[in-house]
C-alpha cells in the first residue's frame, strides 16, 4: 500500500527478486521503497472522519515499522476532543487555540 505523508524521516529499502540465482536483468524485479520512522500528517482542520483516517494510517505505519512515531498536526479542531490512547497516533498537536469563524 502506498501512502504519501506530509513530512517523513525515513530510510530507503531496496528489494530485488528473481527466480534466477544470478539475478539476470531480464528475470529480476527491482523495487525501491521507503520505511518511515517519524511521520507527520498536516491538516488545516481536523474533523472526526479525518481523525479516523489518520488513526488507520498510523496503525498501518506501526504494523510496517516497529517503533515508528506518527504525529498529527492541525490548525483547528473541528470536533469534540477525543483521547488518542486507543489509537496508534502518538500525538495530536493543535497549532491555533482560537475557534474558527464560520463563513455564514
Secondary structure, DSSP 8 states (H G I E B T S, - for coil): -----SEEEEEEEEEEEESSTT--GGGEEEEEEEEEEEEEEEEEEE-HHHHHHHHHHHHHHHHHSTT-EEEEEEEEE-S----STTSS--EEEES--S------
